[in-house]
Amino acid sequence: MTIRDADGRARDLSGDIACQTRTLPDRNATGLPWPPMRPTRRQLLLAAGSSAVLAACGSDSTASTTSSPDANPTITGVPGTDGAEPPAGFGVVQRFPNVNLFTPGEVRLPISLTDGQSLLTEGPAQLSGWITTLDGTRVADVVGVRRDEGISVPYWEIRVQLDRPLIYTLRFPGDDGFGATFEVWEPGDVFTPNTGEAMPPFDTPTVDDHRGVEPYCSLTPEPCPLHDVTLTEALASGKPVVYMVGTPAFCATGTCAPGLEFLVAEHATRGDAVVMVHADVYADDKGTEVAPAIEALRTSYEPIIYFMDATGTIVDRLDGVWDASELRERLDVLLG
């Protein structure tokens, strides 16, 4: 696995962490490209300004961020003293997708830390920092809460209100001077369903009708129980809906499989207060053909969880990584 520093140099973290935000193939099943992510000057600035951006699943020894779908390296890291401050000059590793994602409003920024060689497996319970625009104007102070329930490498959950579509940089005292750069987009430039919008219905694979997706659920040793109804049926139920997109088979030691297992555990305790649906990313057991449900979302990464209220409106989402505690808290908010 490779992370990149601010001037584009690659740092090899092979074996440190698997599948944080898996990037899907660049073309869909029809052979057409995914919706364009326009390579503007702003995006080039983003690429140059990020201290560290996680690669997709797997590991490599080059600067490439593309890997084979069956790569499953073991998560390792550099332990520290729990609750202690991170080492001087630490890097900020983005655990959120580096695509057109954020729109004005509340932005969720999960990040991990690195000493430049490996990801840190421990650290302070909270990280205080700030956000600036490209010209250095400080626009918000933030506090990141460490999340690590059920996962080996912690992340810090940061939520901040950003109402203007601009390029921003997240900084922390004692970091490497670069922090993490990201962009808030105009809603028209974001192609996936976003918070505040209606979730489009789609007939996802079920136990009774796999709809050409084999296996219909790649969780092992048994498929997950979130395939009793389609997303279309769930949205018509008049209940809150949780919809997860992720492929456990190809990132079992990363975030997709644990994320789904956390959701299955919540499904067992929440009863019929909420309808939960899962869709796998690939239509074949080799991980080569993108499933129709993913094309319908027009997304280019995984995993994702959408939270819809009883009207089918998206009220929250988790992208890239979550632990058991954050998922539990977001479900509590959804169910009021």
Contacts in CASP RR format, 6 or more apart in sequence:
PFRMAT RR
TARGET T0000
AUTHOR 0000-0000-0000
METHOD contacts of the structure
MODEL  1
MTIRDADGRARDLSGDIACQTRTLPDRNATGLPWPPMRPTRRQLLLAAGS
SAVLAACGSDSTASTTSSPDANPTITGVPGTDGAEPPAGFGVVQRFPNVN
LFTPGEVRLPISLTDGQSLLTEGPAQLSGWITTLDGTRVADVVGVRRDEG
ISVPYWEIRVQLDRPLIYTLRFPGDDGFGATFEVWEPGDVFTPNTGEAMP
PFDTPTVDDHRGVEPYCSLTPEPCPLHDVTLTEALASGKPVVYMVGTPAF
CATGTCAPGLEFLVAEHATRGDAVVMVHADVYADDKGTEVAPAIEALRTS
YEPIIYFMDATGTIVDRLDGVWDASELRERLDVLLG
1 12 0 8 1.000
1 13 0 8 1.000
1 14 0 8 1.000
1 15 0 8 1.000
1 16 0 8 1.000
1 17 0 8 1.000
1 18 0 8 1.000
1 54 0 8 1.000
1 55 0 8 1.000
1 58 0 8 1.000
1 59 0 8 1.000
1 60 0 8 1.000
1 73 0 8 1.000
2 10 0 8 1.000
2 11 0 8 1.000
2 12 0 8 1.000
2 13 0 8 1.000
2 55 0 8 1.000
2 59 0 8 1.000
2 60 0 8 1.000
2 62 0 8 1.000
2 63 0 8 1.000
2 64 0 8 1.000
2 65 0 8 1.000
3 10 0 8 1.000
3 11 0 8 1.000
3 13 0 8 1.000
3 52 0 8 1.000
3 53 0 8 1.000
3 54 0 8 1.000
3 55 0 8 1.000
3 93 0 8 1.000
3 114 0 8 1.000
4 10 0 8 1.000
4 11 0 8 1.000
4 50 0 8 1.000
4 52 0 8 1.000
4 53 0 8 1.000
4 63 0 8 1.000
5 11 0 8 1.000
5 51 0 8 1.000
5 52 0 8 1.000
5 176 0 8 1.000
5 178 0 8 1.000
6 48 0 8 1.000
6 49 0 8 1.000
6 50 0 8 1.000
6 51 0 8 1.000
6 178 0 8 1.000
7 48 0 8 1.000
8 47 0 8 1.000
8 48 0 8 1.000
8 63 0 8 1.000
10 62 0 8 1.000
10 63 0 8 1.000
11 52 0 8 1.000
11 114 0 8 1.000
11 116 0 8 1.000
11 117 0 8 1.000
12 59 0 8 1.000
12 60 0 8 1.000
12 61 0 8 1.000
13 59 0 8 1.000
13 114 0 8 1.000
13 117 0 8 1.000
13 118 0 8 1.000
13 119 0 8 1.000
14 59 0 8 1.000
14 60 0 8 1.000
14 61 0 8 1.000
14 73 0 8 1.000
15 58 0 8 1.000
15 59 0 8 1.000
15 73 0 8 1.000
15 74 0 8 1.000
15 75 0 8 1.000
15 76 0 8 1.000
16 73 0 8 1.000
16 75 0 8 1.000
16 76 0 8 1.000
16 77 0 8 1.000
16 118 0 8 1.000
16 119 0 8 1.000
16 153 0 8 1.000
17 54 0 8 1.000
17 73 0 8 1.000
17 75 0 8 1.000
17 77 0 8 1.000
17 112 0 8 1.000
17 119 0 8 1.000
17 153 0 8 1.000
17 254 0 8 1.000
18 57 0 8 1.000
18 58 0 8 1.000
18 71 0 8 1.000
18 72 0 8 1.000
18 73 0 8 1.000
18 74 0 8 1.000
18 75 0 8 1.000
18 251 0 8 1.000
18 253 0 8 1.000
18 254 0 8 1.000
19 56 0 8 1.000
19 57 0 8 1.000
19 58 0 8 1.000
19 72 0 8 1.000
19 250 0 8 1.000
19 251 0 8 1.000
19 253 0 8 1.000
19 254 0 8 1.000
19 255 0 8 1.000
19 256 0 8 1.000
20 54 0 8 1.000
20 56 0 8 1.000
20 95 0 8 1.000
20 254 0 8 1.000
20 255 0 8 1.000
20 320 0 8 1.000
20 321 0 8 1.000
21 54 0 8 1.000
21 56 0 8 1.000
21 95 0 8 1.000
21 96 0 8 1.000
21 97 0 8 1.000
21 98 0 8 1.000
21 255 0 8 1.000
21 301 0 8 1.000
21 302 0 8 1.000
21 303 0 8 1.000
21 319 0 8 1.000
21 320 0 8 1.000
21 321 0 8 1.000
22 56 0 8 1.000
22 57 0 8 1.000
22 246 0 8 1.000
22 247 0 8 1.000
22 250 0 8 1.000
22 251 0 8 1.000
22 256 0 8 1.000
22 281 0 8 1.000
22 301 0 8 1.000
22 302 0 8 1.000
22 303 0 8 1.000
23 56 0 8 1.000
23 65 0 8 1.000
23 66 0 8 1.000
23 300 0 8 1.000
23 301 0 8 1.000
24 34 0 8 1.000
24 281 0 8 1.000
24 290 0 8 1.000
24 294 0 8 1.000
24 299 0 8 1.000
24 300 0 8 1.000
24 301 0 8 1.000
24 302 0 8 1.000
25 288 0 8 1.000
25 290 0 8 1.000
26 33 0 8 1.000
26 34 0 8 1.000
27 33 0 8 1.000
27 34 0 8 1.000
28 34 0 8 1.000
28 290 0 8 1.000
28 295 0 8 1.000
29 283 0 8 1.000
29 289 0 8 1.000
29 290 0 8 1.000
29 292 0 8 1.000
29 295 0 8 1.000
34 298 0 8 1.000
34 300 0 8 1.000
35 191 0 8 1.000
35 298 0 8 1.000
37 43 0 8 1.000
37 99 0 8 1.000
37 100 0 8 1.000
37 300 0 8 1.000
38 189 0 8 1.000
42 167 0 8 1.000
42 183 0 8 1.000
43 183 0 8 1.000
45 134 0 8 1.000
45 167 0 8 1.000
45 181 0 8 1.000
46 98 0 8 1.000
46 167 0 8 1.000
46 181 0 8 1.000
46 182 0 8 1.000
46 183 0 8 1.000
49 169 0 8 1.000
49 178 0 8 1.000
49 181 0 8 1.000
50 94 0 8 1.000
50 98 0 8 1.000
50 178 0 8 1.000
50 179 0 8 1.000
50 180 0 8 1.000
50 181 0 8 1.000
50 182 0 8 1.000
51 91 0 8 1.000
51 92 0 8 1.000
51 93 0 8 1.000
51 175 0 8 1.000
51 176 0 8 1.000
51 177 0 8 1.000
51 178 0 8 1.000
51 179 0 8 1.000
51 180 0 8 1.000
51 181 0 8 1.000
52 91 0 8 1.000
52 92 0 8 1.000
52 93 0 8 1.000
52 94 0 8 1.000
52 114 0 8 1.000
52 180 0 8 1.000
53 65 0 8 1.000
53 93 0 8 1.000
53 94 0 8 1.000
53 98 0 8 1.000
54 93 0 8 1.000
54 94 0 8 1.000
54 95 0 8 1.000
55 64 0 8 1.000
55 65 0 8 1.000
55 67 0 8 1.000
56 65 0 8 1.000
56 66 0 8 1.000
56 67 0 8 1.000
57 67 0 8 1.000
57 69 0 8 1.000
57 71 0 8 1.000
57 72 0 8 1.000
57 250 0 8 1.000
57 251 0 8 1.000
57 254 0 8 1.000
58 67 0 8 1.000
58 68 0 8 1.000
58 71 0 8 1.000
58 72 0 8 1.000
58 73 0 8 1.000
59 67 0 8 1.000
59 71 0 8 1.000
59 73 0 8 1.000
60 67 0 8 1.000
69 250 0 8 1.000
69 282 0 8 1.000
69 286 0 8 1.000
69 287 0 8 1.000
69 288 0 8 1.000
70 250 0 8 1.000
70 287 0 8 1.000
72 250 0 8 1.000
72 251 0 8 1.000
72 252 0 8 1.000
72 253 0 8 1.000
72 254 0 8 1.000
73 253 0 8 1.000
74 253 0 8 1.000
75 152 0 8 1.000
75 153 0 8 1.000
75 253 0 8 1.000
75 254 0 8 1.000
76 118 0 8 1.000
76 121 0 8 1.000
77 118 0 8 1.000
77 119 0 8 1.000
77 120 0 8 1.000
77 121 0 8 1.000
77 153 0 8 1.000
78 115 0 8 1.000
78 117 0 8 1.000
78 118 0 8 1.000
78 119 0 8 1.000
78 120 0 8 1.000
78 121 0 8 1.000
79 120 0 8 1.000
79 121 0 8 1.000
79 122 0 8 1.000
80 120 0 8 1.000
80 121 0 8 1.000
80 122 0 8 1.000
80 123 0 8 1.000
81 122 0 8 1.000
81 123 0 8 1.000
82 122 0 8 1.000
82 123 0 8 1.000
83 122 0 8 1.000
83 123 0 8 1.000
83 124 0 8 1.000
83 125 0 8 1.000
84 122 0 8 1.000
84 123 0 8 1.000
84 124 0 8 1.000
85 123 0 8 1.000
85 124 0 8 1.000
86 113 0 8 1.000
86 115 0 8 1.000
86 120 0 8 1.000
86 123 0 8 1.000
86 124 0 8 1.000
86 127 0 8 1.000
86 174 0 8 1.000
87 115 0 8 1.000
88 174 0 8 1.000
89 174 0 8 1.000
89 175 0 8 1.000
89 176 0 8 1.000
89 177 0 8 1.000
90 113 0 8 1.000
90 114 0 8 1.000
90 115 0 8 1.000
90 116 0 8 1.000
90 120 0 8 1.000
90 172 0 8 1.000
90 174 0 8 1.000
90 175 0 8 1.000
90 176 0 8 1.000
91 113 0 8 1.000
91 114 0 8 1.000
91 115 0 8 1.000
91 116 0 8 1.000
91 175 0 8 1.000
91 176 0 8 1.000
91 178 0 8 1.000
91 179 0 8 1.000
92 111 0 8 1.000
92 113 0 8 1.000
92 114 0 8 1.000
92 170 0 8 1.000
92 172 0 8 1.000
92 175 0 8 1.000
92 176 0 8 1.000
92 178 0 8 1.000
92 179 0 8 1.000
92 180 0 8 1.000
93 111 0 8 1.000
93 112 0 8 1.000
93 113 0 8 1.000
93 114 0 8 1.000
93 119 0 8 1.000
93 180 0 8 1.000
94 109 0 8 1.000
94 111 0 8 1.000
94 180 0 8 1.000
94 182 0 8 1.000
95 110 0 8 1.000
95 111 0 8 1.000
95 112 0 8 1.000
95 155 0 8 1.000
95 320 0 8 1.000
95 321 0 8 1.000
96 108 0 8 1.000
96 109 0 8 1.000
96 110 0 8 1.000
96 111 0 8 1.000
96 182 0 8 1.000
96 319 0 8 1.000
96 320 0 8 1.000
97 300 0 8 1.000
97 301 0 8 1.000
97 319 0 8 1.000
97 320 0 8 1.000
98 182 0 8 1.000
99 300 0 8 1.000
99 301 0 8 1.000
100 183 0 8 1.000
100 185 0 8 1.000
100 189 0 8 1.000
100 190 0 8 1.000
100 191 0 8 1.000
101 185 0 8 1.000
101 190 0 8 1.000
101 192 0 8 1.000
101 319 0 8 1.000
102 162 0 8 1.000
102 182 0 8 1.000
102 183 0 8 1.000
102 184 0 8 1.000
102 185 0 8 1.000
102 190 0 8 1.000
103 165 0 8 1.000
103 184 0 8 1.000
103 185 0 8 1.000
103 186 0 8 1.000
103 187 0 8 1.000
103 190 0 8 1.000
103 194 0 8 1.000
103 195 0 8 1.000
104 162 0 8 1.000
104 163 0 8 1.000
104 164 0 8 1.000
104 165 0 8 1.000
104 184 0 8 1.000
104 187 0 8 1.000
105 161 0 8 1.000
105 162 0 8 1.000
105 163 0 8 1.000
105 184 0 8 1.000
105 195 0 8 1.000
106 159 0 8 1.000
106 160 0 8 1.000
106 161 0 8 1.000
106 195 0 8 1.000
107 159 0 8 1.000
107 160 0 8 1.000
107 161 0 8 1.000
107 162 0 8 1.000
107 182 0 8 1.000
107 184 0 8 1.000
108 157 0 8 1.000
108 158 0 8 1.000
108 159 0 8 1.000
108 317 0 8 1.000
108 318 0 8 1.000
108 319 0 8 1.000
109 142 0 8 1.000
109 158 0 8 1.000
109 159 0 8 1.000
109 160 0 8 1.000
109 170 0 8 1.000
109 180 0 8 1.000
109 182 0 8 1.000
110 147 0 8 1.000
110 155 0 8 1.000
110 156 0 8 1.000
110 157 0 8 1.000
110 158 0 8 1.000
110 320 0 8 1.000
110 321 0 8 1.000
110 322 0 8 1.000
111 155 0 8 1.000
111 156 0 8 1.000
111 158 0 8 1.000
111 170 0 8 1.000
111 180 0 8 1.000
112 119 0 8 1.000
112 120 0 8 1.000
112 153 0 8 1.000
112 154 0 8 1.000
112 155 0 8 1.000
112 156 0 8 1.000
113 119 0 8 1.000
113 120 0 8 1.000
113 123 0 8 1.000
113 156 0 8 1.000
114 120 0 8 1.000
119 153 0 8 1.000
120 153 0 8 1.000
120 154 0 8 1.000
121 152 0 8 1.000
121 153 0 8 1.000
121 154 0 8 1.000
122 154 0 8 1.000
123 146 0 8 1.000
123 154 0 8 1.000
124 146 0 8 1.000
125 145 0 8 1.000
125 146 0 8 1.000
126 143 0 8 1.000
126 144 0 8 1.000
126 145 0 8 1.000
126 146 0 8 1.000
126 156 0 8 1.000
127 143 0 8 1.000
127 144 0 8 1.000
127 146 0 8 1.000
127 156 0 8 1.000
127 158 0 8 1.000
127 172 0 8 1.000
128 141 0 8 1.000
128 142 0 8 1.000
128 143 0 8 1.000
128 144 0 8 1.000
128 172 0 8 1.000
128 173 0 8 1.000
129 141 0 8 1.000
129 142 0 8 1.000
129 143 0 8 1.000
129 144 0 8 1.000
129 170 0 8 1.000
129 171 0 8 1.000
129 172 0 8 1.000
129 173 0 8 1.000
130 138 0 8 1.000
130 140 0 8 1.000
130 141 0 8 1.000
130 142 0 8 1.000
130 170 0 8 1.000
130 171 0 8 1.000
131 138 0 8 1.000
131 139 0 8 1.000
131 140 0 8 1.000
131 141 0 8 1.000
131 142 0 8 1.000
131 160 0 8 1.000
131 162 0 8 1.000
131 168 0 8 1.000
131 169 0 8 1.000
131 170 0 8 1.000
131 171 0 8 1.000
132 138 0 8 1.000
132 139 0 8 1.000
132 168 0 8 1.000
132 169 0 8 1.000
132 171 0 8 1.000
133 139 0 8 1.000
133 166 0 8 1.000
133 167 0 8 1.000
133 168 0 8 1.000
133 169 0 8 1.000
134 166 0 8 1.000
134 167 0 8 1.000
134 168 0 8 1.000
134 169 0 8 1.000
136 169 0 8 1.000
139 162 0 8 1.000
139 168 0 8 1.000
140 160 0 8 1.000
140 161 0 8 1.000
140 162 0 8 1.000
142 158 0 8 1.000
142 160 0 8 1.000
142 170 0 8 1.000
143 158 0 8 1.000
144 156 0 8 1.000
144 157 0 8 1.000
144 158 0 8 1.000
145 156 0 8 1.000
145 157 0 8 1.000
145 158 0 8 1.000
146 154 0 8 1.000
146 155 0 8 1.000
146 156 0 8 1.000
147 154 0 8 1.000
147 155 0 8 1.000
147 156 0 8 1.000
147 157 0 8 1.000
147 322 0 8 1.000
147 323 0 8 1.000
147 325 0 8 1.000
147 326 0 8 1.000
148 154 0 8 1.000
148 155 0 8 1.000
148 323 0 8 1.000
149 323 0 8 1.000
149 324 0 8 1.000
149 325 0 8 1.000
150 258 0 8 1.000
150 262 0 8 1.000
150 323 0 8 1.000
150 324 0 8 1.000
151 255 0 8 1.000
151 258 0 8 1.000
151 321 0 8 1.000
151 323 0 8 1.000
155 321 0 8 1.000
155 323 0 8 1.000
157 326 0 8 1.000
158 170 0 8 1.000
162 168 0 8 1.000
162 184 0 8 1.000
164 184 0 8 1.000
165 183 0 8 1.000
165 184 0 8 1.000
165 185 0 8 1.000
165 186 0 8 1.000
166 183 0 8 1.000
166 184 0 8 1.000
167 181 0 8 1.000
167 182 0 8 1.000
167 183 0 8 1.000
168 181 0 8 1.000
168 182 0 8 1.000
168 183 0 8 1.000
168 184 0 8 1.000
169 178 0 8 1.000
169 179 0 8 1.000
169 180 0 8 1.000
169 181 0 8 1.000
169 182 0 8 1.000
170 179 0 8 1.000
170 180 0 8 1.000
170 181 0 8 1.000
170 182 0 8 1.000
171 177 0 8 1.000
171 179 0 8 1.000
172 179 0 8 1.000
187 194 0 8 1.000
191 298 0 8 1.000
191 299 0 8 1.000
192 297 0 8 1.000
192 298 0 8 1.000
192 299 0 8 1.000
193 199 0 8 1.000
193 200 0 8 1.000
193 297 0 8 1.000
193 306 0 8 1.000
193 314 0 8 1.000
194 314 0 8 1.000
194 317 0 8 1.000
195 314 0 8 1.000
195 315 0 8 1.000
195 316 0 8 1.000
195 317 0 8 1.000
196 313 0 8 1.000
196 314 0 8 1.000
196 315 0 8 1.000
197 313 0 8 1.000
197 314 0 8 1.000
198 311 0 8 1.000
198 312 0 8 1.000
198 313 0 8 1.000
198 314 0 8 1.000
199 231 0 8 1.000
199 235 0 8 1.000
199 241 0 8 1.000
199 243 0 8 1.000
199 306 0 8 1.000
199 308 0 8 1.000
199 312 0 8 1.000
199 313 0 8 1.000
199 314 0 8 1.000
200 296 0 8 1.000
201 231 0 8 1.000
201 232 0 8 1.000
201 235 0 8 1.000
201 236 0 8 1.000
202 230 0 8 1.000
202 231 0 8 1.000
202 232 0 8 1.000
202 292 0 8 1.000
202 293 0 8 1.000
202 296 0 8 1.000
202 297 0 8 1.000
203 211 0 8 1.000
203 230 0 8 1.000
203 231 0 8 1.000
203 232 0 8 1.000
204 211 0 8 1.000
204 227 0 8 1.000
204 230 0 8 1.000
204 231 0 8 1.000
204 232 0 8 1.000
204 277 0 8 1.000
204 278 0 8 1.000
204 279 0 8 1.000
204 293 0 8 1.000
205 211 0 8 1.000
205 212 0 8 1.000
205 213 0 8 1.000
205 216 0 8 1.000
205 217 0 8 1.000
205 227 0 8 1.000
205 279 0 8 1.000
205 280 0 8 1.000
205 291 0 8 1.000
205 293 0 8 1.000
206 216 0 8 1.000
206 227 0 8 1.000
206 228 0 8 1.000
206 229 0 8 1.000
206 230 0 8 1.000
207 216 0 8 1.000
207 223 0 8 1.000
207 227 0 8 1.000
207 228 0 8 1.000
210 216 0 8 1.000
211 292 0 8 1.000
212 283 0 8 1.000
213 280 0 8 1.000
213 282 0 8 1.000
213 283 0 8 1.000
213 291 0 8 1.000
213 292 0 8 1.000
213 293 0 8 1.000
214 283 0 8 1.000
214 284 0 8 1.000
214 285 0 8 1.000
215 223 0 8 1.000
215 249 0 8 1.000
215 280 0 8 1.000
215 285 0 8 1.000
216 223 0 8 1.000
216 227 0 8 1.000
216 280 0 8 1.000
217 223 0 8 1.000
217 224 0 8 1.000
217 226 0 8 1.000
217 227 0 8 1.000
217 278 0 8 1.000
217 280 0 8 1.000
218 247 0 8 1.000
218 248 0 8 1.000
218 249 0 8 1.000
218 250 0 8 1.000
218 280 0 8 1.000
218 282 0 8 1.000
218 285 0 8 1.000
219 248 0 8 1.000
219 249 0 8 1.000
219 257 0 8 1.000
219 260 0 8 1.000
219 261 0 8 1.000
219 264 0 8 1.000
220 248 0 8 1.000
220 249 0 8 1.000
220 252 0 8 1.000
224 260 0 8 1.000
224 263 0 8 1.000
224 264 0 8 1.000
224 278 0 8 1.000
225 264 0 8 1.000
225 267 0 8 1.000
226 244 0 8 1.000
226 263 0 8 1.000
226 264 0 8 1.000
226 267 0 8 1.000
226 276 0 8 1.000
226 277 0 8 1.000
226 278 0 8 1.000
227 277 0 8 1.000
227 278 0 8 1.000
229 237 0 8 1.000
229 275 0 8 1.000
229 277 0 8 1.000
230 277 0 8 1.000
231 241 0 8 1.000
231 243 0 8 1.000
231 277 0 8 1.000
231 279 0 8 1.000
231 293 0 8 1.000
234 241 0 8 1.000
234 243 0 8 1.000
234 275 0 8 1.000
234 276 0 8 1.000
234 277 0 8 1.000
235 241 0 8 1.000
235 308 0 8 1.000
235 312 0 8 1.000
237 275 0 8 1.000
238 310 0 8 1.000
238 311 0 8 1.000
239 272 0 8 1.000
239 273 0 8 1.000
239 274 0 8 1.000
239 275 0 8 1.000
239 310 0 8 1.000
240 273 0 8 1.000
240 274 0 8 1.000
240 275 0 8 1.000
240 307 0 8 1.000
240 308 0 8 1.000
240 309 0 8 1.000
240 310 0 8 1.000
240 334 0 8 1.000
240 335 0 8 1.000
241 274 0 8 1.000
241 275 0 8 1.000
241 276 0 8 1.000
241 277 0 8 1.000
241 306 0 8 1.000
241 307 0 8 1.000
241 308 0 8 1.000
241 312 0 8 1.000
242 263 0 8 1.000
242 274 0 8 1.000
242 275 0 8 1.000
242 276 0 8 1.000
242 277 0 8 1.000
242 305 0 8 1.000
242 306 0 8 1.000
242 307 0 8 1.000
242 308 0 8 1.000
242 331 0 8 1.000
242 334 0 8 1.000
243 276 0 8 1.000
243 277 0 8 1.000
243 278 0 8 1.000
243 279 0 8 1.000
243 305 0 8 1.000
243 306 0 8 1.000
243 308 0 8 1.000
244 259 0 8 1.000
244 260 0 8 1.000
244 263 0 8 1.000
244 276 0 8 1.000
244 277 0 8 1.000
244 278 0 8 1.000
244 279 0 8 1.000
244 303 0 8 1.000
244 304 0 8 1.000
244 305 0 8 1.000
244 306 0 8 1.000
245 278 0 8 1.000
245 279 0 8 1.000
245 281 0 8 1.000
245 293 0 8 1.000
245 294 0 8 1.000
245 297 0 8 1.000
245 299 0 8 1.000
245 302 0 8 1.000
245 303 0 8 1.000
245 304 0 8 1.000
245 305 0 8 1.000
246 256 0 8 1.000
246 260 0 8 1.000
246 278 0 8 1.000
246 279 0 8 1.000
246 280 0 8 1.000
246 281 0 8 1.000
246 302 0 8 1.000
246 303 0 8 1.000
246 304 0 8 1.000
247 256 0 8 1.000
247 280 0 8 1.000
247 281 0 8 1.000
247 282 0 8 1.000
247 287 0 8 1.000
247 302 0 8 1.000
247 303 0 8 1.000
248 256 0 8 1.000
248 257 0 8 1.000
248 260 0 8 1.000
248 280 0 8 1.000
249 280 0 8 1.000
249 282 0 8 1.000
249 285 0 8 1.000
249 287 0 8 1.000
250 256 0 8 1.000
250 281 0 8 1.000
250 282 0 8 1.000
250 287 0 8 1.000
251 257 0 8 1.000
255 303 0 8 1.000
255 320 0 8 1.000
255 321 0 8 1.000
255 322 0 8 1.000
256 302 0 8 1.000
256 303 0 8 1.000
259 303 0 8 1.000
259 322 0 8 1.000
259 327 0 8 1.000
260 278 0 8 1.000
260 303 0 8 1.000
262 322 0 8 1.000
262 323 0 8 1.000
262 324 0 8 1.000
262 327 0 8 1.000
262 328 0 8 1.000
263 276 0 8 1.000
263 278 0 8 1.000
263 305 0 8 1.000
263 327 0 8 1.000
265 324 0 8 1.000
266 276 0 8 1.000
266 327 0 8 1.000
266 328 0 8 1.000
266 331 0 8 1.000
267 276 0 8 1.000
270 276 0 8 1.000
270 331 0 8 1.000
270 335 0 8 1.000
273 335 0 8 1.000
274 331 0 8 1.000
274 334 0 8 1.000
274 335 0 8 1.000
279 291 0 8 1.000
279 293 0 8 1.000
279 294 0 8 1.000
280 291 0 8 1.000
280 293 0 8 1.000
281 287 0 8 1.000
281 290 0 8 1.000
281 291 0 8 1.000
281 294 0 8 1.000
281 302 0 8 1.000
282 288 0 8 1.000
282 289 0 8 1.000
282 290 0 8 1.000
282 291 0 8 1.000
283 289 0 8 1.000
283 290 0 8 1.000
283 291 0 8 1.000
283 292 0 8 1.000
294 302 0 8 1.000
297 304 0 8 1.000
301 319 0 8 1.000
301 320 0 8 1.000
302 320 0 8 1.000
303 319 0 8 1.000
303 320 0 8 1.000
304 317 0 8 1.000
304 318 0 8 1.000
304 319 0 8 1.000
304 320 0 8 1.000
305 317 0 8 1.000
305 318 0 8 1.000
305 322 0 8 1.000
305 327 0 8 1.000
305 330 0 8 1.000
306 314 0 8 1.000
306 316 0 8 1.000
306 317 0 8 1.000
307 314 0 8 1.000
307 315 0 8 1.000
307 316 0 8 1.000
307 317 0 8 1.000
307 330 0 8 1.000
307 331 0 8 1.000
307 334 0 8 1.000
308 314 0 8 1.000
308 315 0 8 1.000
309 315 0 8 1.000
309 334 0 8 1.000
315 334 0 8 1.000
316 330 0 8 1.000
316 333 0 8 1.000
316 334 0 8 1.000
318 326 0 8 1.000
318 327 0 8 1.000
318 330 0 8 1.000
322 330 0 8 1.000
END
